[in-house]
Amino acid sequence: MKKASPVTMDHVLLASQETKEEREVRIRGLFEFFDRDNHGFLDYANIEAGLSALQIPSEYKYAKDLLNACDENKDGRVDFQEFKSYMDDKELDIYRIFQAIDVAHNGCILPEELLEALVKAGIKIDDEELARFVEHVDKDNNGVITFEEWRDFLLLYPHEATIENIYHYLERICMVDIGEQSVIPAGISKHIDATRYLIAGGVAGATSRTATAPLDRLKVVLQVQTARAHITPAIKAIWKEGGLLGFFRGNGLNVLKVAPESAIRFYSYEMLKTFIVRAKGEETQAGIGAMGRLLAGGIAGAIAQTAIYPMDLVKTRLQTYVCESRGIPSLGTLSKDIWLQEGPRAFYRGLIPSLLGIIPYAGIDLAAYETLKDMSKMYILHDGEPGALVQLGCGTVSGALGATCVYPLQVVRTRMQAQRSYKGMADVFRKTLENEGFRGFYKGIFPNLLKVVPSASITYMVYESMKKSLHLN
């Protein structure tokens, strides 16, 4: 397949039907519009005043972000060369998205083409909103958006020109009525199809869990052993008991558990990031910060864990069930036995240590992954999109880091789930420390890491792939 040629300023000039000299005059005129006092440079006050004169809302910190985007030497001032350099990069960025939307390649964006691009990005709007958007950008009111109109509308927007960002910019500029909240930040809005995020998270979780099911079974078997645990005998015992299928015992329930858990976790994470961004008054999720990601990830993990915890307990009981002559019980039979013999509260045994573990784990895992991905884009890929190998690497590090930090709580939770003899979380801690020492809290960590590392990597890689397939990027 023939590789597309890179976009150059010649393409931009051709689309705008300008000469280099005419473009220089236009950019110089825009610079002078902001530089009302003829200082020869722009500072924050100049940019804020200029945007205000153009009726661009000030509450979204566009002036601050535009200053940072233009100010190459970070001295708080923008001279003409810095301003022009920003304009060069921005117009190339605008041209790329214009070409992507203009599927007919007739030099203009039709309303139906804009609608199609929004739908592919997971944004649903009605005809009235679409007409309002087109009307705002279409200055000559001919029903289509030319490149010059598209360029002029986005030229002072300081963030990346993705269809999602452009939509939210249109929301702010047009002040679209969306209920109690007149404007909302970038992220998931009322127009984003939540089902797509749930599907992406569910498929990612189910795929990774099935791929690592044997290691999960081995980890659970080692965790519930109170004597000195050895990996090789445990593997032989699993094989002797059920052969190859023995390593996948409980995986059906595992998938039934992890698919909704991952779906809820990823969707909650995206929603919470949006809420935090809104609370901080930031324009994009790039401004959420590491602490914001930790908080969003931790709460998302707690929500997901609480929602599926009964299935998690039944899965653990099934994986650690000692086979008798009657064989392994069905899920329904095992669930019924727990309900009748131990009561409904038994389905939440170990929930507290589970939440104490999942909150920091999910927080560290999700925050570390996104931070590492952003760092790779900045320092390695130079603003390029990370591929599968980078995603695998980021998932490997984040998964291993999160799992190691909270593993003792996972051991306590698993023992409370599998064994009725313990009186509570404190009892598990005390007996484990007395009988097995500090090392007892790390039984099964090696197969756990062997499971968690590829599981996290596969989960994130599939999730990113599903987001692209579902047009959520």
N, C-alpha and C positions, 0 to 999 in steps of 0.2 A: 504493500500500500504506500502510495506517495505521501511523504511527510509534508505537512503544511508549512509554507514559508513563514518566517517570523514577521510580525507586524512592525512596520516602520513609520516614521513621521510622514513619509511620502504617501502612505495609505491614508493617513489622517487628513493631509492637505487635499488629497483627491476627493475624499468624502465630504469635506467642508467647502470645497471649491474655492480655496484660498491660495494665494501665493505665500512664500516665506515672508516676504516684506509685509503683506497685509496681516499675516498672523502676528508678526512682531509688533505692529502698530496696535492690534487688538489687545495683546497681553500688556503692552506698555500702558494703554489707556485704563485697563483694569487695575494695574498697580497704582496708577495715579489717582484712581477713584478712592482707593483705600488711604493713600498718602495725601490726605487733604491739606496737611501743613507743609508739604514739600520738604520733608526731612531727608528724603532719599532712602528711607527704610521704613518698615512697618513693625510696630510692636503690638502687644496684646490689645491696647486701647484702640489703636487704629483698626485692627481687624474686627473687634467687637462692634465698633461704631459702623463699619462698612456693612457687616452682616445684618445689623439692626436696620440700616437704611434699606436693605434688600428684603426686609421682612422675613428673615430667617430666624426662627425661635432661638433665644439666647439660653434657655434653661437646659439645653442639651449639650452645652460646652463645646459647640462647634468652633468657637473662636480659639479656645485653648488648643483643641485638637488640630485645627488648621495651622496655628502657629508652630506647633511641634512638628507637623508634617513638612512645613516649608523650611524651618530653621535647621539647616544642615550642620552648622558649627555650634549649635546650642548656646548662642550668646544672648538669646531673648529678643533678637532683632532679625528681620528678614530683608535683605537687600534685593535689588531687582534680579540679579543672577540666580539667587536662591529661589525667588518667586517663579522665575521662568523655568528653572529645573523642575520644580514641582508641577508646573503646568504641562511640561513635556511628558512626564511620567503619567500624570492624571489623564491627559487626552488619549494616550495609548491604551490605558486601562479602560477608559470609556468606549473607545473604538472597539475593543475586543468584545465587550458585553453587548454593544450595539449589533455587531456582526452575528453574535450568537442568537440574538432575539430575531433579527431580520432573516428568517429562514428562507424567504423568497429571494433574498439578495437583490432587491430592487431599490436599495438606497433609502428606505424609510421603514418605520415600524408601524404596522397596522394594529388596530385595537385587538384583533383576534390573535395576532402574534404575541402581543404583550400578555394577554390572558393565558395563552398556552405556556409561556415561560413561567408565569406565576404558578400555574397548576403543577408544572413539573417540579417546582421548588416546594410543593406541598402547601401552597398558599391559596385559599379559596376566597374569592371576592364575588360580589354580585355585580350585575350590569351597571347599577347606579354608581358604585364605587369606581368601576373601571372607566366609565364615562368621565367621572370627575378627575381621575388621574390623567387621562389623555388630554382633557380640556386644559388642565393646568400646565402641562408641558408643551402642548401644541399652540404656540403663540399666534400663528396665522389662521388658526381655526379652520383648517382644511380637512380635518379628520384623521390625519396621519402625523407621525412624529419623524421629522427629518433628523439627520445627524447633528446639524447645527443646534436644533432645539434640544436634543438629547444632551449634547455637550454642554450647552449653556446652563441647563438645569443642574447638572452634576458636577460642574467644574469646581465649585467651592465646597463640595462634600468631601471631608477629609479622610474618609475611610474607604476600604476596598469596595470597588463597584461590583458587588455580587447582587443577584436578583433579590435576595432576602434583604440586604442592606438598602437597596434602592426602594423596595416596597416600604420599609419602615421610615425611610426619609420622606417618601411621598405621604405617608400617614401623618407625619409631623407637620410638613409644609401645608398640606391640605386640611389638617385638623379633622380627619375623618371621624364621624361619630361612631364609636364602637361601644356604646353603653356608658356605664359609670366612669370608666377610665377613658379619657378622650384620646390619650396617646399612650403607647406602650413601647418598651425598649426592644432592641433586637433580640431574637430568640424565638420562643414559641408564643405566638399570639393566638387570638381566637380563630384566626384563619389557618393556622397550621394544623394539619391532620394528625391528631394524637395517635390514631390507630397505626400510622406508619412507624412511629417511634416504638410502640408496643410490639409490633411485628419484628422490627429490626432487633430489639433487645431479646425477644423470645427466641428467634432463630439462632442468634449468636450464642445464647446460653445453652440451648439444647444441643447444638453442634459440638461445642467445646466439652460439655459434660459427657456425651457419649464417647468422644475420642479418648477421654481420660478416665473412663469408668473403672478399669482394672486397678488403677492406682488409688482411686477413691475407696474401693472395697478394701484394699490392703491397708490403707491408712486407718480406716475405721476399726478393722480387726486389731491392729497394733495399739490403737488408743485405749481400747477397753481392757487390755491385758494389764493386770496389776503386778504380775511377776515380770522379770527381766524380758523385754521384748526382743525378738530376733526376726529379721526380715525373711531369711531363707525358709525356716520352718513354717512361717505363716503362709508363704507362697505355696509350699508343698501341701499344707492343710487345706487351703482353698481349692487347689487342683484335685486333691483326693476326694474332697466332698462333692464337687460339682463339675470337674473338668474345666474346659475353656469357658463354658457358660457360667461357672461359679464366680468368675471374675466380674461378670456383668449382673450378678444378683442385685436386685434393687434398682437397676438402671432405668427400668420403665417408670417407676415412681420418681426416680431422680430427675428424669426428663420432664415428667408432669409437674415436678416441684420447681426445677430450675428455669424452665421456660417462662412461667409467669413471674418468677422471682426476678429474673434478668430484665424482663419487660418492664415490670414495676420499677425496678432500681434505675434503669437507664432513663425511663420517662420522668420519674420523680426528680432525678438529677438534673435533667434539662429544664424542667419546670422551676426547680429551686434556684438554679443559676439565673434564670430570668427574673425571679422574684428578688434575688440579692442585687442583681444589676440595677433593677428598678429602684430598690431601696437606697442604693448608693448614688443614684442619679447619673450612672454611666451611660454612654451611648452604645457601646458594644460589649459583648461578653469578654473581650480581651482585657477589660478593666476590672474583672472580678477579683483577681489576685489569688494567691495560693491559699490564704485563710478562707476566702469565700468558697473556693473549690472543696477544701477540707470539710467545711460546714455542710455544704450541699451534698457532698458524697456521703458523709456520715448519717445525715438525716434520711437520705434516700435509701441507704442500706438498712436502717432501722425500720422504715416503712415496709420495705420488701420482705425483710426477715419475719416481722410480726405477721404479715399477711399469709405467709406460706408455712409458718412454723409447725402446725400439726402434721403436715405432710413430711416435713423434715424429720420429726420424731418417729413416725411410722417407718420411714425409710431406714433410719438407724437401727430400729428394732429388727427389721427384716434382714438387714445386712449382718447383724450379730446373732441372729437366731441359731440356736444349736439344733441341728437336724435330729429328729427322732424317727421312730418307725413310721409315724404317720406322715412324715415329710414336712416340707415348708408350707406354712399356711398362706392363704391368699391375702391380698391387701384388705379385702372386706372383712375376712375372719379376724385378722390381726387387729384391725381398727376396732371391731366389735368387742374383742376380748379386752382391749385396753379400756374401752368405755365402761364395760360391765364390771371389771375387776378393780379398776383404779379410779374411775370417775372421769368426767370431762376435763377437770383441771390437769390430769396427767398428760394431756396433749400439749401442755405448755411447760412441762418440766424442763428446766434448764434454759428458759427463755431469757432470764436476767443475764447470766454469763454470756449467752449468745448475743444479746444486744450490746453488752459491754465490749464484746469482741468485734461485732460487725460494724459498730459505729466508727471506731478508729480504722478498722481494716478497709471498709468501703471508702472512707474518707481519704486514707493514704493512697489506696489503689487508684481511685478515679482521679484524685488531684495530681498524683505523681505521673500518671499516664498523660494527662493533658498538658502538664507542665513540660514533661520530656518531649512530647510531640511539638509543642510550641518552640522549645529550644532547638530541636532538630530543624524546624522550618527556618529559624532565624540564623543559626550558626553553621548548619551543614548544607541545607537545601537552598538557602538564600531565598526565602519566601516561596519556594516550591512546595507542592503537596507531597507529604510523605507516602512512600509506597508500602507494599506488604512487608518487606524486610524491616523497614524502620518501625512500622506498627508492631511487628513481632518483638523487636528489641525493646521498645518502650513498654509493651505489655509484660515482657519477661521481668524487667527491673521492677516495675510497679507492683506486680503480683508477688514477687519474692519478698519485697520490702514489707508490704502489708501483711502477708501471711506470717512472717517471722515475728513481727511485733506483737501479734495477738494470739499466737499459737497456744500458750498456756490456757487461755480462756476457752479455746476450742476443745481442748482435752477435757476440761471440767464440764463443759456443756455435753459432750458426747457421753461421758460417764454417767451423768445425771439422766440422760435420755435412755441409755441402755440398761442401767442397773437400778433397781428399786430400793436397794439397801441404804442408799445415802439419804440423809435427812435434809440436805440442802446444799447450797453452793459452798458455804463455809465448811461444812463437813467434808466435802470432796477435797477442798484445799488442804484441810488439816490432815486427813488420812493419807493423801498422796504425798505430802511433804514428810510425814512421819515414816511411812513404809517404803517410799521410793526415792526420797530426797528431791532436790531441785530438778534432777534429770527426768524425773517422772512426768513433769509437765511438758516435756519435749519428746515423749514417745511418739513415734510415727512421723516425726517432722521431715525425715529424709524422703519417704514416699509422698508426703504431703507437698513438699517443694517440687518433687518430680511431677506431681499432679497439677499443683497451682500454677507453676511457671508456664507449661504449655497451655493449660486451661485459660489463663488470663490472656496469653498471647493470641490464642485462637479466638477467644471471645471478642477481643477488641478488633482483630483483623476482620472477622465476619461482620461485626457491628458496623465498622467503617464501610465495608463492602455493601452491606444492606442499605445503609444510609444513602450511598451513591445510587444504588439500584432504585431506591424509592424516592430519589431526588430530594433528600433531606440535607445535603451539603450546601 
